[in-house]
Amino acid sequence: MADIHIHRDHQLGLEKAREVAWAWAEQVEQKFDMECTVIEGDTSDTVEFERSGVKGQLIVTGDHFELEAKLGFLLGAFKNTIEAEVQKELDALLAKSQSGKKATKKKPG
């Protein structure tokens, strides 16, 4: 079994981070045929995801994302590719959210 661990710090706050996590969950459901369940909490959320050969969770807080996944034997051979793709998707969503957040802070010219 191969493990994937991804940590990303952010400055979005919990509400905006939730939006990013839900968008990520929708993407992996469609792109990778995952089953995702979101468990909301007061200070963090957990997105549990699963499909044949993959099981994991994404912890969402106001200042970071923590993804842990276990790949089964067959998918373990593709760990580096899968990890790179997950990082790319999460980073793209974070960049989009953070650029949107910065744009709202600009003062009228």
N, C-alpha and C positions, 0 to 999 in steps of 0.2 A: 504494500500500500504506500502511496506517495501522499505527502501532505503539502498543502499550499498555505502560506501565511502572508498576508498583505496588510500593511499598516499605512494609513494616510492621515496626516494631520490636516486640519482645515480651520477656518475661522468663520464658518457659516452660522453657527448657532444650531440648536436642535431642530427648529421648525424647517429651516432651509435644508439642513442635512437630511431630514425625513423625505423631503421632496426628491433629493438626489437619490436616496436609497430606493424609494418607490420606483423612480424612473429606471434605475439599475435593475430592479427586480422584474419590471415589465420587459426590459431588453433581454435578460437571460431566459425568461419564460418563453419568449418568441424565438430567440436565436438558438437556444440550446435545449429547448423543450424541458425546462426545469419546472418543478412545482415549487412555488414560493409561498410562505406564510409570514405575515408581518405581525409581530407581537409588540404592541406599544407599551412603553413604560413612562414613568414621570421624568426620568433623567436620561433614558436611553431606550432605543428600540432594538429588536432583534429580527432580522430577516433570515428565516430558515429556508434553505433551498435543498432540493433533492431531485435526483433522477437516477436511472440505472447507472451505477458506477461512480456516482458523485453524491456526497452528502456534506453539508456545511452550514455555516451561519455567518452573517454580516452583522456586527454590532455597530450601532449608529449612536454617537453621542454628539454633544454640542461642539466638540473640538477635534474629533477623530473618527475614522472608520477602522474597524478591525475585522478582517476576513480570515476565516479558518475553513479549510475544505480538506476532505479526505477523498482521494481518488482510488477507485478499485484497481485491481491488477492490470486490466487491459488499458484503461485510460492513464495509468501511471506512467506508461511508456511515453505519453505525450505531455507530461507534467510541465515542461518548460514552455511549450507552445500554448497550453491552456492558461498557465499563469500569466504569460505575456499578454494574451488576449483579454483576460479579466482586468489586468492592470490598465491596459489601453482604454477599455470601456469606462472604468471607474475614473481614471484621470481625465478623460474627455468630458464626462459629466461634471466633475469637480471644476474643471477649467471654465466650462460654460456657466456654471452657477456663480463662480467667483467673479467672472468678468461681468456678469449681470448685476451682481451685488455692488461692484465698484462703480458701475455706471449710475446706479441709483444714488450714490453718495456725492456725485459731482454737483457743484453749485451752478445755478444758471449763470450764463456768461454775460 
